[in-house]
Amino acid sequence: METKMYGTEEAQKKAITYYDKLSVIYDFISNWYYKKARKFAISELKINKGNTVLNLPCGTGVNFKYFQKFLQNSGNIIGIDLSNGMLAQAKKKVEANNYKNVQLILENATKIDQDWMTDFSNDKFPVKVDAVFCDLGLSGLPEWENIVDNMISILKPKGRIVILDWYLEESSLRGDFVKWIGKGEVNRPIYQYLKTKVVDFQLDDSFNFGGVFVASGTKLV
Ligand SMILES: C[S@@+](CC[C@H](N)C(=O)[O-])C[C@H]1O[C@@H](n2cnc3c(N)ncnc32)[C@H](O)[C@@H]1O
């Protein structure tokens, strides 16, 4: 049987085309299925009014309403994604809700590092952010370890990083389905890697009958 490696460069291009198309119905799947994990994950960001939070990948912006509970249209939400279709859905949410603090950016996750943030920053956007949320993205990205490192590098000291994703150690039909629908891997040791990079590491891997985890940590310096 052919083994598909989601997350290779070739698969990445296909995944973006796929997400462009899926964007129209994406919220129906994502909103209800991950709701509990998402709400918990966002509370773990520990964001306060006026903070800057970076969401990578932001997809259709399902998280924005949860961020706004803490931000109340203050600070900044920086949403980054490589799919025009997904970002178009996010833009609709921003306009419909009259969000004033959201910046949507079409960019490859692999490009977001300290240099990128320095170029991007201005009077409004700081070079470092208070919190980073990576939800259901690293499992589909080839350079996920680099991305975790880069995300930590753009955090302020004591900034928070939270990752929501899949981890199924053993192969299973469920895992195969998740890989197919999400165009990502499900057995990457993402939270295990995060644990070595942060302090205050916390893990809850009980969501969605196990398999979906929320891992968080704080940048020390
Ligand atoms: C499963 S969706 C998750 C979206 C959102 N975080 C959520 O939880 O609803 C995966 C997202 O990753 C985006 N993506 C895939 N490869 C990317 C890349 N190299 N850079 C940025 N975004 C990427 C896709 O366009 C898609 O929106």
The ligand as a Gaussian input file, in Angstrom:
#p B3LYP/6-31G(d) Opt

LIG

0 1
 C       -6.986000      22.187000       9.420000
 S       -6.866000      23.855000       8.885000
 C       -6.772000      24.690000      10.460000
 C       -7.250000      26.121000      10.380000
 C       -7.495000      26.771000      11.748000
 N       -6.281000      26.879000      12.491000
 C       -8.547000      26.010000      12.525000
 O       -8.215000      25.374000      13.534000
 O       -9.709000      26.034000      12.124000
 C       -5.206000      23.929000       8.284000
 C       -4.854000      25.293000       7.729000
 O       -3.451000      25.339000       7.439000
 C       -3.278000      26.193000       6.322000
 N       -1.936000      25.949000       5.774000
 C       -1.475000      24.833000       5.199000
 N       -0.179000      24.984000       4.864000
 C        0.182000      26.240000       5.248000
 C        1.398000      26.970000       5.180000
 N        2.501000      26.457000       4.656000
 N        1.415000      28.231000       5.692000
 C        0.297000      28.769000       6.235000
 N       -0.872000      28.117000       6.315000
 C       -0.939000      26.853000       5.829000
 C       -4.429000      25.806000       5.417000
 O       -4.687000      26.760000       4.430000
 C       -5.560000      25.668000       6.430000
 O       -6.237000      26.884000       6.595000

